[in-house]
């Protein structure tokens, strides 16, 4: 309770398709909207971001939050790969889920 309403995964080492993410968003979005939490992987950011934009174009209230912490990787200002959002994602899910369970909107829950 107070956690995820949906999870979308791709094949091994691959991001889910934009269509799969959009289907999940359409399935779970209610009057308060939908908060999409994404780990900081390039393909995930692209496909989840595109799906959120499609959902917004359909008139849904959708917010995207990218979790980019990673205690295993030092912060480097340059480079392609960055922190992946692994350790803190659980806390983001729980805090945002508790805010939503308390009646918060997707926009408000995304500000956790």
C-alpha positions in Angstrom: 0.0 0.0 0.0 1.2 3.5 -0.8 3.7 2.2 -3.4 3.6 1.5 -7.1 0.5 1.0 -9.2 2.4 -0.2 -12.2 5.9 -1.2 -13.3 7.1 -1.5 -16.9 10.2 -3.4 -17.8 12.0 -4.2 -21.1 14.0 -7.2 -22.2 17.3 -7.9 -20.5 19.5 -4.8 -20.7 16.9 -3.0 -22.7 14.4 -0.3 -21.9 10.7 -0.9 -22.3 9.1 0.5 -25.4 7.3 3.9 -25.4 4.1 2.0 -26.3 4.4 -0.3 -23.3 5.1 2.7 -20.9 2.1 4.6 -22.4 -0.2 1.6 -21.9 0.8 1.5 -18.3 0.2 5.2 -17.8 -3.2 5.0 -19.5 -4.1 2.0 -17.3 -3.3 3.6 -13.9 -3.9 7.3 -14.4 -6.8 8.6 -12.3 -8.2 12.0 -11.5 -5.2 13.0 -9.4 -2.8 12.2 -12.3 0.2 9.9 -12.6 3.7 10.2 -11.3 6.3 8.3 -13.4 9.5 7.5 -11.5 12.4 6.7 -13.8 16.0 5.6 -13.0 18.7 7.5 -14.7 19.3 5.2 -17.7 19.5 6.9 -21.2 16.9 4.6 -22.8 14.5 4.7 -19.9 14.7 8.5 -19.8 14.0 8.6 -23.6 11.1 6.1 -23.7 9.4 7.1 -20.5 9.8 10.8 -21.3 8.2 10.2 -24.8 5.4 8.2 -23.2 4.7 11.0 -20.7 4.6 13.6 -23.5 2.1 11.4 -25.4 -0.1 11.0 -22.3 0.0 14.8 -21.7 -1.0 15.3 -25.4 -4.0 13.1 -24.6 -5.0 15.4 -21.8 -3.7 13.4 -18.8 -1.9 14.9 -15.8 1.5 13.2 -15.8 4.6 14.1 -14.0 8.1 12.6 -14.6 10.7 12.3 -11.9 14.2 11.0 -12.7 16.1 9.5 -9.8 19.8 10.1 -10.4 21.6 9.1 -7.2 24.2 6.4 -7.0 26.6 6.0 -4.1 28.7 3.5 -6.1 29.7 6.0 -8.8 31.7 9.2 -8.1 30.2 12.4 -9.5 31.9 13.3 -12.7 30.9 16.5 -14.5 31.8 15.1 -17.9 31.0 11.9 -19.6 28.0 10.1 -21.0 26.9 7.8 -18.2 25.9 9.4 -14.9 24.6 8.3 -11.6 21.9 5.6 -12.2 19.3 6.2 -9.5 19.5 2.8 -7.9 19.8 3.3 -4.2 17.4 6.2 -3.7 14.6 5.0 -6.0 13.0 2.9 -3.2 12.8 6.0 -1.0 11.3 8.1 -3.8 8.7 5.4 -4.5 7.7 5.2 -0.8 7.6 8.9 -0.1 5.7 9.7 -3.3 3.4 6.7 -2.7 2.6 7.9 0.8 1.9 11.4 -0.5 -0.5 10.0 -3.1 -2.2 7.8 -0.6 -2.8 10.8 1.5 -4.7 12.4 -1.4 -1.9 14.4 -3.1 -1.9 15.0 -6.8 0.8 13.7 -9.2 2.3 17.2 -9.3 2.4 17.5 -5.5 3.7 13.9 -5.1 6.4 14.5 -7.6 7.8 17.3 -5.5 8.8 15.0 -2.7 
